Amino acid sequence: MSRLFEQGAPDELDGLTDAWLLTGRGGGNRLNERQVSDCELMDDQWLWLHLDYSKAAVQEWMYRYSGLNELTVEALLQVETRPRCVATDNGLLIFLRGVNLNPGADPEDMVSLRICIDNQKIYTLGLRRLLSLDDLRRLIEHGSGPEVQGDFLVMLVNLLLDRVNVVIDDLYDLVDQLEESVLIASGHHSREQLAGIRRQAITLRRFLAPQREALNRLSAERSAILSNEHHLYLRESSDRLTRFVEDLDAARERAGVVHESLVSSLTEQTNNRMYILSVIAAIFLPLSFVTGLLGINVGGIPGAESPLGFPLVMLGMLLVAAALSAFFRWRRWF
């Protein structure tokens, strides 16, 4: 049995989101703040703490009582991070991203997750709620969670990818719908949707591509925490993430093709309407000339005194319009 934290660690910690004593058999017990400060572990047990790194109390506690070296703590508390994996003296430091599926949030506004793992403790630090962590907590509550620290990493990575898979599937479904309705949908609305798809695909790829490299590094990292089986699972997760990145590229390209088709369709519709208006204007141009000529207020207008003048003029204009229409059709101008 060993004590994890030095004497003097505070009983209350503002920013401690969650704490679990994991039994090593797939289950675990949730701890309160006082139990965390007094925690002593059996050989087959380990502790998982999830912290809000934006809290000043958490930052001070990480430097003074976490047992991590200063460089590791500084890396965990950085404001901006990119997905990566770094080996430390006693374990691993991993930075990952998860899609933001919180209500009212954009999935591409990805949530940063910082992980530090050694033989006895796992620290996860985040600012916003991550549904993949909720999934992992439920697995622990039901006794089907991780049994060793390597299992924790493998399960968490797969849960993150499961959520990414949902977002990419929805993105693909939306592209499929737009492809089918591009000829009948409202042009402006469809263009806005296509722009949103391309923006979302680009943003997701921005973080998932380096996350793929981080998983590649993690799957190749030789650490006592990871067994050969864990390395195999992590390589599979890396391949899965590679497929997701390729799917994002394909979705972006498909959205571009649909956008080009939509623009071409709208341009063709505009050209057709302008053509019809041009034909109508060509037919009415000589008629407008005749009516303008007959409408001048000078003497000598033919038929001005005849009761048949107006019907004859109307008949003549109809004949001119019919002749022009026949001529345009004969020339196949419409």
TORDOMI-102811 format. One record per atom (N, C-alpha, C): residue in three letters; x, z, y. Coordinates in pm, whole numbers, padded with zeros to 5 digits, always signed. Atoms other than C-alpha are relative to their C-alpha. Layout:
# residues N
ALAXZY
...
END
This chain:
# residues 334
MET+00085+00000-00119
MET+00000+00000+00000
MET+00089+00000+00124
SER-00082+00011-00121
SER+00135-00094+00344
SER-00088+00000+00124
ARG+00072-00004-00127
ARG+00030-00032+00702
ARG+00036-00124+00080
LEU-00022+00128-00067
LEU-00012-00348+00908
LEU+00045+00015+00143
PHE-00026-00009-00143
PHE+00004-00230+01268
PHE+00065+00133+00034
GLU-00071-00119-00042
GLU+00219+00018+01451
GLU-00096+00107+00051
GLN+00077-00108-00060
GLN+00095+00357+01558
GLN-00015-00027+00150
GLY+00025+00023-00141
GLY-00061+00340+01903
GLY-00083-00123+00028
ALA+00086+00117-00019
ALA-00256+00020+01847
ALA-00140+00047+00041
PRO+00129-00047-00051
PRO-00586+00052+02038
PRO-00110-00011-00105
ASP+00113+00003+00093
ASP-00902+00135+01844
ASP-00102-00106+00039
GLU+00093+00103-00048
GLU-01100-00110+02059
GLU+00080-00115+00059
LEU-00071+00119-00047
LEU-00992-00464+02133
LEU-00102-00101+00049
ASP+00089+00098-00060
ASP-01188-00679+02375
ASP+00051-00141-00031
GLY-00042+00134+00040
GLY-01174-01031+02231
GLY+00016-00015-00149
LEU-00002+00010+00147
LEU-01170-00946+01860
LEU-00137-00050-00045
THR+00127+00062+00038
THR-01441-01184+01740
THR-00042+00040-00140
ASP+00033-00022+00140
ASP-01420-01115+01370
ASP+00122+00056-00071
ALA-00109-00054+00081
ALA-01213-00922+01115
ALA-00048+00015-00143
TRP+00036-00005+00142
TRP-01216-00946+00735
TRP+00118+00054-00080
LEU-00094-00043+00101
LEU-01036-00757+00463
LEU-00032-00079-00127
LEU+00025+00090+00113
LEU-01007-01020+00188
LEU+00059+00061-00127
THR-00033-00074+00121
THR-00994-00887-00164
THR+00093-00074-00095
GLY-00080+00078+00092
GLY-00804-01171-00330
GLY-00078-00050-00120
ARG+00086+00048+00109
ARG-01098-01247-00559
ARG-00113-00089+00052
GLY+00100+00089-00058
GLY-01294-01479-00329
GLY-00095+00067+00095
GLY+00091-00073-00088
GLY-01480-01207-00142
GLY+00077+00072+00109
GLY-00064-00075-00106
GLY-01412-00976+00147
GLY-00099+00093+00068
ASN+00081-00096-00073
ASN-01539-00695+00367
ASN+00027-00015+00149
ARG-00015+00009-00145
ARG-01605-00724+00739
ARG+00041+00137+00056
LEU-00052-00124-00056
LEU-01415-00462+00942
LEU-00039+00011+00146
ASN+00018-00022-00143
ASN-01487-00303+01276
ASN+00137+00025+00065
GLU-00127-00010-00071
GLU-01222-00249+01543
GLU+00082+00120-00044
ARG-00074-00120+00041
ARG-01129+00104+01436
ARG+00059-00019-00140
GLN-00051+00024+00135
GLN-01094-00002+01073
GLN+00120-00095+00002
VAL-00114+00091-00012
VAL-00861-00282+01183
VAL+00125+00076+00041
SER-00117-00073-00050
SER-00630-00046+01372
SER+00058+00094-00106
ASP-00046-00092+00105
ASP-00611+00189+01071
ASP+00021-00070-00134
CYS+00003+00076+00125
CYS-00591-00089+00813
CYS+00128+00019-00081
GLU-00108-00002+00097
GLU-00371-00040+00508
GLU-00043-00085-00118
LEU+00035+00100+00101
LEU-00358-00306+00241
LEU+00060+00034-00135
MET-00056+00002+00134
MET-00320-00303-00133
MET+00079-00130-00016
ASP-00088+00115+00019
ASP-00078-00556-00277
ASP-00074-00132-00008
ASP+00074+00125+00018
ASP-00348-00811-00358
ASP-00100-00026+00113
GLN+00092+00016-00111
GLN-00534-00776-00026
GLN+00073-00060+00121
TRP-00056+00053-00124
TRP-00482-00948+00309
TRP-00108+00000+00107
LEU+00089-00019-00116
LEU-00636-00938+00656
LEU-00013-00130+00078
TRP+00027+00117-00086
TRP-00799-01215+00858
TRP-00062+00049+00130
LEU+00051-00034-00133
LEU-00848-01163+01232
LEU-00025-00128+00078
HIS+00031+00111-00088
HIS-01022-01411+01460
HIS-00015+00055+00141
LEU-00012-00056-00134
LEU-00946-01357+01829
LEU-00029-00105+00106
ASP+00022+00084-00118
ASP-01047-01499+02166
ASP+00126+00008+00085
TYR-00131-00005-00064
TYR-00710-01594+02314
TYR-00007+00002+00153
SER+00012-00002-00146
SER-00849-01612+02670
SER-00007+00142+00056
LYS+00013-00138-00046
LYS-00890-01232+02687
LYS+00138+00061+00025
ALA-00127-00064-00033
ALA-00610-01038+02857
ALA+00036+00107-00103
ALA-00026-00105+00099
ALA-00648-00754+02605
ALA+00057-00060-00129
VAL-00051+00066+00120
VAL-00592-00997+02317
VAL+00144-00045+00021
GLN-00136+00046-00028
GLN-00282-01143+02482
GLN+00099+00116-00005
GLU-00089-00117+00002
GLU-00131-00798+02535
GLU+00016+00052-00143
TRP-00005-00052+00138
TRP-00222-00689+02180
TRP+00086-00090-00088
MET-00080+00092+00080
MET-00065-01002+02030
MET+00149+00023+00023
TYR-00142-00024-00029
TYR+00266-00931+02204
TYR+00048+00134-00054
ARG-00046-00136+00029
ARG+00276-00558+02128
ARG-00023+00043-00145
TYR+00037-00059+00128
TYR+00103-00499+01795
TYR-00018-00100-00114
SER+00029+00097+00106
SER+00060-00825+01603
SER+00111-00009-00105
GLY-00112+00013+00093
GLY+00404-00807+01442
GLY+00064-00137+00001
LEU-00056+00135-00010
LEU+00478-01169+01540
LEU+00109-00002+00107
ASN-00105+00009-00101
ASN+00787-01272+01730
ASN-00056-00064+00127
GLU+00050+00040-00132
GLU+00755-01359+02098
GLU-00027-00149+00010
LEU+00018+00144-00006
LEU+00796-01735+02056
LEU-00127-00042-00071
THR+00122+00032+00074
THR+00519-01748+01797
THR-00124+00038+00081
VAL+00114-00043-00081
VAL+00284-01550+02022
VAL-00018-00093+00120
GLU+00011+00092-00112
GLU+00363-01775+02318
GLU-00064-00132-00043
ALA+00059+00125+00050
ALA+00279-02081+02108
ALA-00149+00017-00026
LEU+00142-00024+00031
LEU-00051-01926+01995
LEU-00085+00012+00126
LEU+00077-00027-00122
LEU-00155-01840+02351
LEU+00008-00113+00102
GLN-00006+00112-00093
GLN-00082-02178+02509
GLN-00141-00045+00039
VAL+00131+00045-00048
VAL-00365-02314+02722
VAL-00038-00131-00067
GLU+00026+00130+00061
GLU-00335-02669+02586
GLU+00088-00017-00123
THR-00076+00023+00123
THR-00230-02753+02232
THR-00040-00135-00060
ARG+00029+00118+00080
ARG-00209-03060+02011
ARG+00021+00036-00146
PRO-00015-00032+00143
PRO-00247-03058+01632
PRO+00144-00015-00048
ARG-00135+00004+00055
ARG+00082-02973+01464
ARG+00017+00114-00100
CYS-00032-00103+00099
CYS+00241-02761+01191
CYS+00147+00037+00017
VAL-00137-00049-00019
VAL+00550-02543+01232
VAL+00023+00113-00100
ALA-00037-00109+00090
ALA+00725-02323+00975
ALA+00060+00114+00082
THR-00057-00119-00065
THR+00799-01967+01093
THR+00081+00078-00103
ASP-00086-00079+00090
ASP+01020-01698+00946
ASP-00075+00049-00123
ASN+00075-00061+00110
ASN+00745-01546+00734
ASN-00123-00079-00042
GLY+00121+00073+00036
GLY+00478-01813+00715
GLY-00010-00133+00070
LEU+00028+00130-00059
LEU+00319-02106+00891
LEU-00079+00017+00129
LEU+00075+00006-00126
LEU+00192-02185+01240
LEU-00065-00137+00007
ILE+00073+00127+00006
ILE-00080-02452+01245
ILE-00098-00006+00116
PHE+00096+00026-00107
PHE-00277-02601+01533
PHE-00089-00116-00045
LEU+00096+00101+00045
LEU-00591-02793+01440
LEU-00110-00014+00104
ARG+00116+00023-00087
ARG-00900-02932+01611
ARG-00123-00023-00086
GLY+00127+00023+00067
GLY-01263-02925+01503
GLY-00101-00058+00096
VAL+00102+00059-00086
VAL-01558-03122+01633
VAL-00091+00109+00054
ASN+00084-00099-00068
ASN-01779-02934+01877
ASN-00146-00032-00028
LEU+00140+00020+00037
LEU-02124-02915+01717
LEU-00089+00111+00053
ASN+00083-00102-00062
ASN-02249-02629+01932
ASN-00114-00066+00077
PRO+00115+00060-00070
PRO-02595-02691+02089
PRO+00035-00040+00143
GLY-00024+00051-00134
GLY-02573-02905+02402
GLY+00141-00049+00027
ALA-00139+00042-00019
ALA-02206-02991+02347
ALA+00020-00141-00055
ASP-00039+00131+00052
ASP-02043-03330+02290
ASP+00096+00018-00115
PRO-00089-00018+00115
PRO-01882-03361+01945
PRO+00145-00033+00030
GLU-00137+00040-00029
GLU-01578-03533+02094
GLU+00075+00102+00087
ASP-00065-00109-00074
ASP-01511-03225+02310
ASP+00051+00101-00103
MET-00042-00070+00121
MET-01308-03088+02022
MET+00051+00141+00031
VAL-00033-00141-00015
VAL-01245-02717+01970
VAL+00138+00025-00059
SER-00135-00033+00047
SER-00887-02595+01941
SER-00003+00123-00089
LEU-00012-00114+00091
LEU-00805-02364+01650
LEU+00149+00021-00028
ARG-00141-00034+00023
ARG-00467-02188+01630
ARG+00006+00096-00118
ILE-00007-00078+00123
ILE-00365-02038+01295
ILE+00144+00045-00021
CYS-00129-00053+00042
CYS-00074-01812+01205
CYS-00022+00078-00128
ILE+00027-00056+00131
ILE-00049-01713+00842
ILE+00131+00046-00063
ASP-00114-00048+00076
ASP+00194-01496+00647
ASP-00051+00067-00127
ASN+00038-00055+00130
ASN+00186-01291+00327
ASN-00112+00103+00008
GLN+00098-00107-00011
GLN-00042-01018+00460
GLN-00109-00024+00103
LYS+00095+00016-00109
LYS-00219-01141+00771
LYS-00023-00148+00030
ILE+00032+00131-00055
ILE-00396-01448+00900
ILE-00064+00022+00136
TYR+00058-00001-00134
TYR-00457-01483+01272
TYR-00057-00138+00028
THR+00058+00123-00054
THR-00698-01749+01394
THR-00046+00030+00142
LEU+00033-00020-00140
LEU-00741-01788+01768
LEU-00077-00120+00051
GLY+00081+00107-00057
GLY-01006-01988+01949
GLY-00071+00049+00123
LEU+00072-00033-00123
LEU-01205-02001+02269
LEU-00149-00019-00018
ARG+00141+00030+00021
ARG-01534-02154+02155
ARG-00036+00013-00148
ARG+00047-00015+00137
ARG-01744-02113+01845
ARG+00030-00127-00079
LEU-00031+00111+00089
LEU-01637-02332+01554
LEU-00083+00018-00126
LEU+00093-00015+00111
LEU-01903-02394+01290
LEU+00070+00001-00134
SER-00074-00002+00127
SER-01643-02454+01020
SER+00043+00142-00037
LEU-00033-00140+00028
LEU-01533-02090+01055
LEU-00123+00076-00048
ASP+00124-00062+00050
ASP-01897-01986+01012
ASP-00022-00036-00145
ASP+00013+00042+00140
ASP-01903-02189+00690
ASP+00093+00082-00090
LEU-00096-00076+00079
LEU-01592-02009+00568
LEU-00044+00145-00014
ARG+00050-00139+00009
ARG-01741-01668+00651
ARG-00111+00012-00103
ARG+00109-00004+00098
ARG-02050-01751+00447
ARG+00055-00007-00142
LEU-00060+00008+00133
LEU-01833-01847+00151
LEU+00060+00134-00041
ILE-00058-00132+00030
ILE-01651-01514+00175
ILE-00110+00101-00032
GLU+00111-00092+00024
GLU-01979-01323+00196
GLU-00060-00018-00139
HIS+00056+00028+00132
HIS-02096-01493-00124
HIS+00103+00010-00112
GLY-00101-00018+00103
GLY-01771-01423-00306
GLY+00065-00127-00050
SER-00059+00127+00043
SER-01664-01787-00327
SER+00102-00050+00103
GLY-00099+00035-00102
GLY-01403-01778-00051
GLY+00139-00012-00057
PRO-00138+00016+00046
PRO-01024-01801-00070
PRO+00049+00121-00078
GLU-00060-00107+00079
GLU-00832-01600-00327
GLU+00143+00030+00043
VAL-00134-00019-00055
VAL-00487-01650-00173
VAL+00006-00071+00134
GLN-00011+00056-00133
GLN-00361-01754+00168
GLN-00001-00153-00002
GLY+00002+00146+00010
GLY-00303-02112+00054
GLY-00141-00054-00015
ASP+00141+00039+00013
ASP-00669-02133-00050
ASP-00069+00002+00136
PHE+00060-00011-00133
PHE-00764-02021+00301
PHE+00025-00127+00080
LEU-00034+00121-00075
LEU-00580-02316+00456
LEU-00072-00122-00056
VAL+00061+00118+00063
VAL-00710-02570+00206
VAL-00150-00002+00027
MET+00144-00004-00022
MET-01072-02454+00238
MET-00035-00024+00146
LEU+00029+00018-00142
LEU-01060-02438+00618
LEU+00019-00145+00041
VAL-00024+00140-00032
VAL-00909-02787+00645
VAL-00115-00087-00050
ASN+00110+00081+00056
ASN-01178-02930+00416
ASN-00131+00025+00073
LEU+00121-00028-00076
LEU-01455-02754+00607
LEU+00003-00069+00136
LEU-00014+00073-00126
LEU-01321-02899+00932
LEU-00028-00149-00020
LEU+00019+00142+00026
LEU-01315-03246+00776
LEU-00145-00031-00037
ASP+00143+00021+00032
ASP-01670-03204+00642
ASP-00080-00018+00128
ARG+00071+00013-00128
ARG-01792-03154+00999
ARG+00036-00130+00070
VAL-00041+00128-00058
VAL-01588-03451+01120
VAL-00073-00115-00069
ASN+00068+00104+00077
ASN-01743-03660+00842
ASN-00143-00020+00047
VAL+00138+00009-00048
VAL-02093-03580+00968
VAL-00006-00077+00132
VAL+00000+00067-00130
VAL-02006-03695+01321
VAL+00029-00149-00016
ILE-00036+00141+00019
ILE-01844-04019+01202
ILE-00113-00076-00068
ASP+00115+00065+00064
ASP-02139-04097+00974
ASP-00110-00028+00102
ASP+00101+00022-00105
ASP-02377-04049+01268
ASP+00042-00113+00093
LEU-00051+00106-00087
LEU-02155-04276+01478
LEU-00021-00136-00066
TYR+00018+00126+00073
TYR-02165-04546+01211
TYR-00148-00039-00006
ASP+00144+00029+00006
ASP-02544-04516+01175
ASP-00048-00055+00134
LEU+00042+00047-00131
LEU-02585-04562+01550
LEU+00049-00143+00026
VAL-00049+00138-00015
VAL-02365-04873+01547
VAL-00085-00096-00083
ASP+00086+00084+00084
ASP-02574-05011+01259
ASP-00134-00027+00068
GLN+00129+00017-00068
GLN-02896-04952+01454
GLN+00013-00097+00118
LEU-00019+00087-00116
LEU-02756-05124+01762
LEU+00025-00144-00044
GLU-00023+00135+00050
GLU-02638-05422+01557
GLU-00132-00067-00038
GLU+00128+00056+00043
GLU-02990-05466+01418
GLU-00093-00027+00118
SER+00096+00010-00111
SER-03168-05424+01751
SER+00058-00064+00124
VAL-00068+00049-00119
VAL-02922-05595+01985
VAL-00079-00111+00070
LEU+00074+00112-00059
LEU-03154-05894+02039
LEU-00132+00042+00063
ILE+00130-00041-00051
ILE-03465-05691+02116
ILE+00007+00126+00086
ALA-00011-00125-00076
ALA-03334-05370+02272
ALA+00023-00029+00146
SER-00027+00011-00143
SER-03312-05311+02643
SER+00149-00011+00023
GLY-00142+00028-00019
GLY-02983-05450+02763
GLY+00077+00117+00060
HIS-00072-00108-00067
HIS-02884-05169+03000
HIS+00010+00123-00090
HIS-00002-00116+00087
HIS-02982-04896+02753
HIS+00099-00019-00114
SER-00092+00027+00111
SER-02790-05061+02468
SER+00144+00004+00047
ARG-00137-00002-00049
ARG-02482-05109+02683
ARG+00047+00143+00026
GLU-00037-00140-00020
GLU-02487-04741+02777
GLU+00031+00068-00133
GLN-00026-00058+00132
GLN-02510-04643+02410
GLN+00132-00050-00057
LEU-00125+00056+00052
LEU-02227-04878+02315
LEU+00121+00060+00072
ALA-00109-00063-00075
ALA-02009-04739+02593
ALA+00022+00144-00047
GLY-00012-00137+00052
GLY-02083-04387+02466
GLY+00066+00004-00136
ILE-00061+00005+00133
ILE-01989-04483+02110
ILE+00150-00024+00011
ARG-00143+00031-00015
ARG-01659-04634+02220
ARG+00076+00118+00061
ARG-00066-00116-00061
ARG-01577-04334+02439
ARG+00016+00112-00102
GLN-00007-00106+00099
GLN-01659-04092+02158
GLN+00104-00031-00108
ALA-00097+00039+00103
ALA-01453-04287+01902
ALA+00142+00014+00052
ILE-00135-00009-00057
ILE-01153-04304+02135
ILE+00043+00146+00013
THR-00034-00141-00020
THR-01167-03931+02215
THR+00025+00070-00133
LEU-00021-00060+00131
LEU-01207-03828+01851
LEU+00134-00044-00060
ARG-00125+00050+00057
ARG-00919-04050+01748
ARG+00122+00062+00068
ARG-00112-00057-00075
ARG-00700-03902+02018
ARG+00049+00129-00063
PHE-00039-00127+00060
PHE-00703-03565+01839
PHE+00014-00009-00152
LEU-00007+00007+00146
LEU-00759-03670+01478
LEU+00127-00068-00047
ALA-00123+00067+00042
ALA-00456-03900+01466
ALA+00117+00097-00007
PRO-00107-00099+00017
PRO-00204-03622+01546
PRO-00033+00108-00102
GLN+00036-00097+00103
GLN-00404-03390+01320
GLN+00036-00053-00138
ARG-00044+00062+00126
ARG-00334-03635+01038
ARG+00149+00024-00021
GLU-00143-00025+00012
GLU+00037-03601+01111
GLU+00027+00147-00030
ALA-00017-00143+00027
ALA+00001-03222+01113
ALA-00028+00032-00146
LEU+00031-00024+00141
LEU-00163-03228+00771
LEU+00106-00061-00091
ASN-00111+00057+00078
ASN+00108-03459+00641
ASN+00118+00096-00004
ARG-00110-00095-00007
ARG+00366-03211+00761
ARG-00032+00125-00082
LEU+00040-00119+00074
LEU+00170-02920+00614
LEU+00007-00024-00151
SER-00001+00029+00144
SER+00135-03091+00275
SER+00142-00014-00054
ALA-00139+00014+00043
ALA+00512-03146+00267
ALA+00081+00127+00023
GLU-00072-00122-00035
GLU+00606-02798+00393
GLU+00019+00088-00123
ARG-00029-00088+00112
ARG+00776-02581+00132
ARG-00006+00144+00048
SER+00023-00138-00042
SER+00643-02231+00180
SER-00052+00079-00118
ALA+00048-00087+00108
ALA+00578-01936-00047
ALA-00152+00014+00003
ILE+00145-00011-00012
ILE+00220-01940+00082
ILE-00071-00111-00075
LEU+00064+00118+00057
LEU+00149-02286-00061
LEU+00058-00031-00137
SER-00041+00039+00135
SER+00161-02369-00431
SER-00002-00152-00013
ASN+00005+00144+00024
ASN+00199-02715-00581
ASN-00143-00053+00004
GLU+00141+00041-00003
GLU-00179-02730-00625
GLU-00051-00009+00144
HIS+00039+00005-00141
HIS-00227-02650-00257
HIS+00055-00126+00067
HIS-00058+00122-00057
HIS+00009-02933-00164
HIS-00080-00123-00040
LEU+00081+00114+00045
LEU-00197-03174-00373
LEU-00131-00008+00077
TYR+00126-00001-00075
TYR-00521-03066-00205
TYR+00022-00040+00146
LEU-00028+00034-00139
LEU-00362-03094+00139
LEU+00032-00147+00016
ARG-00025+00145-00006
ARG-00237-03445+00063
ARG-00130-00078-00009
GLU+00132+00065+00007
GLU-00591-03540-00038
GLU-00073+00013+00133
SER+00064-00018-00131
SER-00719-03393+00288
SER+00063-00092+00105
SER-00067+00090-00093
SER-00457-03592+00478
SER-00047-00144-00021
ASP+00051+00135+00028
ASP-00568-03913+00303
ASP-00144-00015+00049
ARG+00139+00003-00048
ARG-00928-03827+00383
ARG-00005-00014+00151
LEU-00005+00010-00145
LEU-00842-03779+00748
LEU+00049-00138+00044
THR-00045+00136-00030
THR-00658-04112+00746
THR-00117-00097-00006
ARG+00119+00086+00010
ARG-00980-04278+00630
ARG-00092+00022+00120
PHE+00084-00027-00116
PHE-01167-04105+00912
PHE+00054-00071+00124
VAL-00061+00068-00116
VAL-00920-04240+01169
VAL-00025-00150-00010
GLU+00027+00142+00019
GLU-00960-04588+01019
GLU-00147-00031+00027
ASP+00143+00020-00027
ASP-01339-04549+01032
ASP-00028+00002+00150
LEU+00018-00004-00145
LEU-01317-04456+01399
LEU+00047-00130+00065
ASP-00047+00128-00051
ASP-01109-04766+01467
ASP-00101-00110-00029
ALA+00099+00102+00036
ALA-01364-04976+01280
ALA-00127+00014+00082
ALA+00121-00022-00080
ALA-01657-04817+01465
ALA+00022-00048+00143
ARG-00030+00045-00136
ARG-01488-04883+01799
ARG+00002-00153+00007
GLU-00005+00147+00000
GLU-01420-05247+01706
GLU-00139-00059-00019
ARG+00137+00049+00020
ARG-01775-05295+01578
ARG-00082+00016+00126
ALA+00072-00020-00126
ALA-01913-05146+01898
ALA+00042-00105+00102
GLY-00046+00105-00091
GLY-01695-05391+02090
GLY-00062-00134-00031
VAL+00062+00127+00040
VAL-01829-05686+01889
VAL-00147-00003+00038
VAL+00141-00007-00036
VAL-02188-05569+01938
VAL-00016-00012+00152
HIS+00007+00009-00146
HIS-02122-05528+02310
HIS+00019-00144+00046
GLU-00021+00141-00036
GLU-01987-05883+02332
GLU-00122-00084-00035
SER+00121+00074+00038
SER-02291-06014+02143
SER-00114+00028+00096
LEU+00106-00037-00093
LEU-02523-05823+02373
LEU+00021-00066+00136
VAL-00029+00064-00128
VAL-02349-05950+02686
VAL-00026-00150-00009
SER+00024+00143+00018
SER-02359-06305+02547
SER-00150-00031-00003
SER+00145+00021+00007
SER-02732-06271+02468
SER-00064+00014+00138
LEU+00055-00019-00134
LEU-02810-06134+02815
LEU+00039-00114+00093
THR-00044+00113-00083
THR-02604-06410+02978
THR-00080-00125-00033
GLU+00079+00117+00041
GLU-02787-06674+02776
GLU-00143+00009+00053
GLN+00135-00017-00053
GLN-03124-06528+02875
GLN-00002-00027+00150
THR-00006+00022-00145
THR-03020-06527+03241
THR+00015-00148+00032
ASN-00020+00144-00023
ASN-02899-06887+03221
ASN-00127-00078-00026
ASN+00126+00070+00030
ASN-03225-06999+03058
ASN-00101+00018+00111
ARG+00096-00025-00108
ARG-03431-06833+03328
ARG+00041-00074+00128
MET-00046+00073-00118
MET-03216-06981+03603
MET-00024-00150-00016
TYR+00022+00141+00026
TYR-03248-07323+03440
TYR-00146-00038+00023
ILE+00143+00026-00019
ILE-03627-07300+03429
ILE-00035+00002+00149
LEU+00026-00006-00143
LEU-03633-07193+03793
LEU+00055-00123+00073
SER-00058+00120-00062
SER-03405-07486+03883
SER-00087-00122-00024
VAL+00089+00113+00030
VAL-03638-07735+03707
VAL-00126+00007+00086
ILE+00120-00016-00082
ILE-03941-07590+03886
ILE+00031-00035+00147
ALA-00038+00030-00138
ALA-03757-07608+04219
ALA+00020-00151+00020
ALA-00020+00145-00012
ALA-03660-07973+04149
ALA-00132-00075+00005
ILE+00132+00065-00001
ILE-04023-08065+04079
ILE-00069+00022+00134
PHE+00073-00031-00123
PHE-04155-07891+04389
PHE+00074-00043+00127
LEU-00074+00040-00119
LEU-03882-08014+04622
LEU-00064-00122+00070
PRO+00066+00113-00069
PRO-04041-08362+04689
PRO-00141+00035+00047
LEU+00135-00039-00041
LEU-04386-08201+04701
LEU+00006+00081+00130
SER-00017-00077-00124
SER-04263-07956+04964
SER+00033-00093+00117
PHE-00031+00096-00106
PHE-04121-08250+05158
PHE-00126-00070+00051
VAL+00124+00068-00038
VAL-04459-08431+05153
VAL-00089+00092+00082
THR+00089-00092-00075
THR-04655-08124+05260
THR+00059+00034+00136
GLY-00063-00026-00130
GLY-04402-08052+05533
GLY-00015-00117+00095
LEU+00014+00119-00084
LEU-04417-08410+05656
LEU-00142-00014+00053
LEU+00139+00013-00041
LEU-04797-08411+05663
LEU-00044+00115+00090
GLY+00042-00117-00079
GLY-04805-08075+05837
GLY+00050-00002+00142
ILE-00048+00003-00138
ILE-04634-08184+06160
ILE-00116-00035+00095
ASN+00110+00015-00096
ASN-04861-08174+06464
ASN+00027-00115+00098
VAL-00013+00120-00086
VAL-04820-08532+06596
VAL-00109-00099-00040
GLY+00103+00100+00031
GLY-05061-08824+06612
GLY+00051-00102-00101
GLY-00034+00106+00093
GLY-05071-09101+06355
GLY+00019+00045-00143
ILE-00011-00046+00138
ILE-05079-08888+06041
ILE-00100-00079-00084
PRO+00094+00079+00082
PRO-05228-09114+05769
PRO-00108+00087-00062
GLY+00112-00069+00063
GLY-05572-09007+05650
GLY-00048+00121+00074
ALA+00042-00120-00073
ALA-05612-08745+05919
ALA-00148-00003+00032
GLU+00140+00010-00037
GLU-05959-08879+06012
GLU-00088-00034-00120
SER+00077+00043+00117
SER-06064-08980+05658
SER-00041+00121-00083
PRO+00043-00111+00087
PRO-06273-08743+05441
PRO+00067-00005-00137
LEU-00069+00009+00129
LEU-06079-08873+05138
LEU+00149+00027+00011
GLY-00143-00020-00021
GLY-05740-08792+05289
GLY+00058+00113-00087
PHE-00052-00115+00076
PHE-05694-08448+05129
PHE-00001-00024-00150
PRO-00003+00028+00144
PRO-05807-08552+04776
PRO+00106-00103-00039
LEU-00100+00101+00033
LEU-05582-08857+04788
LEU+00142+00058+00004
VAL-00132-00063-00007
VAL-05281-08652+04898
VAL+00024+00089-00122
MET-00016-00088+00116
MET-05343-08394+04622
MET+00023-00081-00126
LEU-00018+00086+00116
LEU-05379-08673+04364
LEU+00140-00059-00003
GLY-00135+00056-00007
GLY-05058-08833+04484
GLY+00106+00103-00036
MET-00097-00105+00032
MET-04871-08500+04461
MET+00000+00033-00148
LEU+00008-00025+00144
LEU-04998-08442+04108
LEU+00069-00111-00078
LEU-00065+00112+00068
LEU-04884-08790+04008
LEU+00153+00009+00012
VAL-00144-00016-00018
VAL-04539-08726+04158
VAL+00054+00110-00091
ALA-00044-00111+00085
ALA-04513-08390+03976
ALA+00003-00043-00146
ALA+00003+00046+00139
ALA-04619-08554+03647
ALA+00112-00099-00028
ALA-00107+00098+00019
ALA-04373-08839+03696
ALA+00136+00069-00009
LEU-00127-00072+00005
LEU-04086-08598+03768
LEU+00015+00078-00131
SER-00005-00073+00127
SER-04176-08385+03463
SER+00032-00095-00115
ALA-00028+00097+00105
ALA-04182-08697+03243
ALA+00143-00049+00005
PHE-00138+00044-00014
PHE-03849-08811+03386
PHE+00097+00105-00053
PHE-00089-00107+00048
PHE-03685-08471+03319
PHE-00003+00012-00152
ARG+00011-00010+00145
ARG-03819-08465+02966
ARG+00066-00121-00067
TRP-00064+00120+00056
TRP-03705-08825+02907
TRP+00152+00014+00000
ARG-00145-00022-00006
ARG-03354-08723+03018
ARG+00042+00124-00079
ARG-00024-00120+00079
ARG-03386-08411+02800
ARG+00068+00111+00082
TRP-00051-00107-00083
TRP-03314-08182+03087
TRP-00077+00131-00024
PHE+00069-00122+00046
PHE-03573-07939+02950
PHE-00093-00034-00113
END
